[in-house]
Amino acid sequence: MHAIETKVDGNHFEAWVPLNQRVLYSISFKASLNEDEQFASKRLSAFELRLAAIDGIKLSLQVPTPQVSLKVTEAGKPVLGANLIAELAYGMELRSKTDENGIIRLNLLPAQALTHLTAWTDDFRIGSYGFDRTPACDPKESKFATVCDLTSGSD
């Protein structure tokens, strides 16, 4: 994921997207006032991006609700500094690191739902959780006791 330089003028922004780099499948936009206060996100296919270049894109900032707390553990103990990718519907991703208690807090928009989580550490421990598994969990629930239990990447 790469950030694109943006020029802001009042309530409008302008971003130049380099389309000649490689085959473009889709691109995600995220605009925020302050990360924890208000934000908007949108994913566009290559075709939709061409239309947006002509017509523009309208993003409406929203207050994130709910805030979801996730816990990454290994053998029941919290994992400090684990990396996490949270996949949302329509291919959107959020990335974060766990705090000293193995907790990650993610701010979601009302229409967003978690679909899959992957956590890993620099010493090759990895774990994942899919929200389509049984027993089912509500991906909009605000708290999960444990979502990713890490295992060693080597035997």
C-alpha positions in Angstrom: 0.0 0.0 0.0 1.4 3.4 -1.0 0.4 6.9 0.0 -0.2 9.3 -2.8 0.6 13.0 -2.4 -2.6 15.0 -2.2 -3.3 18.7 -2.7 -6.1 20.0 -0.4 -8.2 23.1 -1.2 -11.0 23.6 1.3 -13.3 20.6 1.0 -11.7 19.4 -2.2 -8.6 17.4 -2.8 -6.6 16.5 -5.9 -4.4 13.4 -6.3 -2.4 12.2 -9.3 -2.4 8.5 -9.7 0.4 6.9 -11.7 -1.4 4.6 -14.0 1.6 3.7 -16.3 3.5 1.7 -13.6 1.9 -1.7 -14.1 -1.4 -3.4 -14.7 -3.9 -1.7 -12.4 -6.6 -3.9 -10.8 -8.0 -1.4 -8.3 -7.1 1.5 -6.1 -8.3 2.4 -2.6 -8.8 6.0 -1.4 -9.0 7.1 2.2 -9.6 10.6 3.4 -9.6 11.7 7.0 -10.0 14.7 9.1 -8.3 13.0 12.0 -7.9 9.2 12.0 -10.0 8.7 15.1 -12.6 11.4 14.4 -13.9 11.2 10.8 -12.9 9.4 7.6 -14.2 8.0 4.3 -12.9 5.3 2.1 -13.6 4.0 -1.4 -12.2 1.3 -3.6 -12.3 1.8 -7.4 -11.6 -0.7 -10.2 -9.4 0.4 -13.1 -12.6 1.2 -15.1 -14.1 3.1 -12.3 -10.9 5.0 -11.8 -11.0 6.2 -15.5 -14.6 7.4 -14.9 -13.5 9.2 -11.7 -10.8 11.0 -13.6 -13.5 12.6 -15.7 -16.3 12.9 -13.1 -14.4 13.1 -9.8 -15.2 11.2 -6.6 -17.3 12.4 -3.8 -16.3 11.1 -0.3 -18.4 12.0 2.7 -16.6 11.9 6.0 -18.2 9.8 8.8 -17.6 9.2 12.4 -16.2 5.7 12.8 -18.5 3.3 14.7 -17.9 0.8 15.9 -14.4 0.7 17.3 -13.4 -3.0 17.2 -10.8 -4.3 19.7 -8.9 -7.4 18.6 -6.5 -9.5 20.7 -3.5 -11.4 19.3 -2.3 -14.3 21.5 0.2 -17.1 21.5 -0.5 -20.0 23.9 -3.1 -17.8 25.6 -0.6 -14.9 26.2 -0.8 -11.5 24.5 1.7 -10.8 21.7 3.3 -7.4 21.9 4.1 -5.7 18.5 2.4 -8.2 16.2 1.5 -6.9 12.8 -2.1 -7.3 11.7 -3.9 -6.9 8.4 -7.7 -6.7 8.8 -9.5 -7.4 5.5 -12.9 -5.7 5.0 -15.5 -6.4 2.4 -14.8 -5.3 -1.1 -11.0 -5.8 -0.7 -10.3 -2.9 1.7 -7.6 -3.4 4.3 -6.6 -1.9 7.6 -3.1 -2.4 9.1 -1.9 -2.0 12.6 0.3 -3.3 15.4 -0.6 -4.7 18.8 0.0 -2.7 22.0 1.7 -4.1 25.1 -1.5 -6.1 25.9 -1.7 -7.7 22.4 -4.7 -5.5 21.6 -5.4 -3.7 18.3 -8.2 -1.1 18.0 -9.7 -0.5 14.6 -12.1 2.2 13.7 -14.7 1.0 11.2 -17.4 2.9 9.3 -21.0 1.7 9.9 -21.1 -0.1 6.5 -17.7 -1.8 7.0 -17.4 -5.4 8.3 -14.4 -7.5 8.9 -13.9 -10.6 6.7 -10.5 -11.9 7.6 -7.6 -11.2 9.9 -3.9 -12.1 9.6 -1.3 -11.4 12.3 2.4 -12.1 12.2 5.6 -11.2 14.0 9.1 -10.5 12.8 10.3 -13.9 14.1 8.0 -15.8 11.7 5.0 -16.6 13.9 1.7 -16.2 12.1 -2.0 -16.7 12.7 -5.3 -15.9 11.0 -9.0 -15.8 11.6 -11.8 -15.9 9.0 -15.3 -14.6 10.0 -16.9 -17.2 7.8 -15.8 -20.1 10.0 -17.9 -21.9 12.5 -18.9 -21.1 15.1 -19.8 -17.8 13.5 -18.7 -14.5 15.0 -20.4 -11.2 14.2 -17.7 -9.1 12.3 -19.3 -5.9 13.6 -19.1 -6.9 17.2 -17.0 -4.4 19.2 -14.8 -6.9 21.0 -13.4 -10.4 20.5 -11.7 -12.3 23.3 -9.1 -13.8 21.0 -9.0 -13.6 17.2 -5.6 -14.7 16.2 -3.5 -17.3 18.0 0.0 -17.4 16.6 2.1 -20.5 15.9 5.7 -20.9 15.0 6.6 -20.7 11.3 9.2 -23.4 11.7 9.2 -26.9 13.2 
